Amino acid sequence: MKKYSAADLARRLANLPEPAYAEDLPVVAQRGEIARAIEANPVVIVCGETGSGKTTQLPKICLELKRGVAGMIGHTQPRRIAARTVAARIASELNSPLGHAVGYKVRFSDKVGADTYIKLMTDGILLAETQGDHTLSAYDTIIIDEAHERSLNIDFLLGYLRQLLPRRPDLKLIITSATIDADRFSRHFNNAPVIEVSGRMYPVEMRYRPIAVEGEGDADVEQGILDAVDEAIRSGSGDVLVFLPGEREIRETAEALRKHHPAGAEILPLFARLSFAEQERVFRPGGARRIVLATNVAETSLTVPGIRYVVDTGMARINRYSYRNKVEQLQVEKISRASANQRAGRCGRVMSGVCIRLYAEEDYLSRPEFTVPEILRSSLASVILRMKSLRIGEVENFPFIEPPAPRMIADGYQLLTELGAVNESNELTQIGWQLAKFPIDPKIARMILAAKEENCLSEVLIIASALSLQDPRDRPFERQDAADRAHQRFQDERSDFLGYLKLWGFFEELLQHKKSNRRLMEHCQENFLSHRRMRDWREVYSQLHGLVSELGLRPNQIPASYDEIHRALLAGLLGNIGFKSEEGDQYLGARGIKFSIFPGSVLKKAKPKWVVAAELTAGD
């Protein structure tokens, strides 16, 4: 516990804010029950629907119990924007300037002072603080909000806090969750009490407007959004919130809406990487009707004022690890029913609303109830790397809510050993500490580190970003020969990896001379390329390029040689080396694996003595 002098404790107690409550909030009606549970138990689970007021009112209930005096009330949010906006809301309700009684800490911004009682932060910030403050002595109360999201950070924190609580009997832990996961959290913390709070929701009318997707569906989705926004505007007054998978889709939709709608409509983007000032525009309603284009950052904890209509594409970018291919990929996937319900709830917070879903009701009902927890869809090499860099224990013994399978743990250690990230004692090496700074697949990160040493960073960034995504080359069943002929221009007889560089150069030239997005899409179709996946490739490349710049790595100006590029790639793909067998077309790989070269590879006929594969997949 943080040590305050007797005088400091007396001062903090004397200046403790006196909260006032909006009596119509469901959580306020149960604040007596909640307060008694917090006083009597080390852990309390509060579950309830959107609109119950739990995010903003729970810290105030803690203040009434004189929590926050001997140490701060730490209040975590899954996202930076939520941490800032929730802090501002609670500060306003306590009539205190932001940064005084209520502060927040997110990446690159710290507004916490000596007189702060409630500290909002991302769950990643609290997790990072465990490195320098193993007992979290700065806090006497911790609130983990939106725990049902089950991110790696949340699962790490819940495991860490379970270990910590016996050493901190003075610490109170409050976990908020959607109803379905409450029992799981309760069992994890020795049958902690669960308090259910009903939501305060205005009625939301559900309208299903499924898009008839043909091919990739880019144009169809865009038109579906335009039609849905038109429908919302015809339905009456109020702002519109459109959920999209990522930044690129937001930018393109914003452009389409500006061309489609009168100048009177204000179009505002909302995603995590926006500057604070740009994000704040969303929370300052003006006189004009607003159309807010958001990623899933707007699903939880945030109340965007004035929203009466939600348009839900039903898609989000989800990180998923393929045990078979040994690669993590960020893919656009259908959201769960829980996420869809959270999105719909954004228009029922302050008034009755309408949610227009661009998919069928049958599609909604067939979706999984919740998104698979991140720990179960992530490479454990990444998990182990992070746990060791944060010094929060060994993955084998860590009390996860849902422990990963032992074979997945062994697979993680094996890969880290191959990459030179851990030594014989399974401790991080210098390379391991460097890899831990990259929020990407360790194999791809290892290629990038090696590329710096081999003076081929420019080329490897292009190849590495391509390996993070689905191949952009299309090969429709009914036109395979035509697709193969079109793709020949991107081939390099020496290596499939070098083919990515040719393909990248081709698309960059198209972009330089493009006359319109439609014509660009037509060029892609003519060459059997997925326009959407080509753009995704550029987006991932841009993110990686920005990351290496932050780390002080400079791309080479002189083109790299074949040998330099492939030595760098090999550093991340040691487990995918193969030696030509004497029998047939098979190659002998690591761990006794036998494989053949993919028929579409330029090396299929050449049958080289040695190969390294980007991925190994199971055949029939």
Secondary structure as UniProt FT lines:
FT   HELIX           6..14
FT   TURN            23..24
FT   HELIX           26..29
FT   HELIX           31..40
FT   STRAND          43..48
FT   TURN            50..51
FT   HELIX           54..64
FT   TURN            65..68
FT   STRAND          72..77
FT   HELIX           80..93
FT   TURN            94..95
FT   TURN            98..99
FT   STRAND          102..106
FT   TURN            107..108
FT   STRAND          109..111
FT   TURN            114..115
FT   STRAND          118..122
FT   HELIX           123..132
FT   TURN            134..135
FT   TURN            137..138
FT   STRAND          139..144
FT   TURN            145..146
FT   HELIX           147..149
FT   HELIX           152..164
FT   HELIX           165..167
FT   TURN            169..170
FT   STRAND          172..177
FT   HELIX           179..181
FT   HELIX           182..188
FT   TURN            189..190
FT   STRAND          194..197
FT   STRAND          204..208
FT   TURN            215..216
FT   HELIX           218..235
FT   STRAND          239..243
FT   HELIX           247..260
FT   TURN            263..264
FT   STRAND          266..270
FT   TURN            272..273
FT   HELIX           276..280
FT   HELIX           281..283
FT   STRAND          290..294
FT   HELIX           296..298
FT   TURN            305..306
FT   STRAND          307..312
FT   STRAND          315..322
FT   TURN            323..326
FT   STRAND          327..334
FT   HELIX           337..345
FT   TURN            346..347
FT   STRAND          353..357
FT   HELIX           361..366
FT   HELIX           374..376
FT   HELIX           380..390
FT   TURN            395..397
FT   HELIX           406..418
FT   TURN            419..420
FT   TURN            424..425
FT   HELIX           430..435
FT   TURN            436..437
FT   HELIX           442..454
FT   HELIX           457..467
FT   HELIX           477..479
FT   HELIX           480..487
FT   HELIX           488..490
FT   TURN            493..494
FT   HELIX           496..512
FT   HELIX           517..526
FT   TURN            527..528
FT   HELIX           531..550
FT   TURN            551..552
FT   HELIX           562..572
FT   HELIX           574..576
FT   STRAND          577..580
FT   TURN            584..585
FT   STRAND          587..589
FT   HELIX           590..592
FT   STRAND          594..595
FT   TURN            599..600
FT   TURN            602..606
FT   STRAND          610..612
//
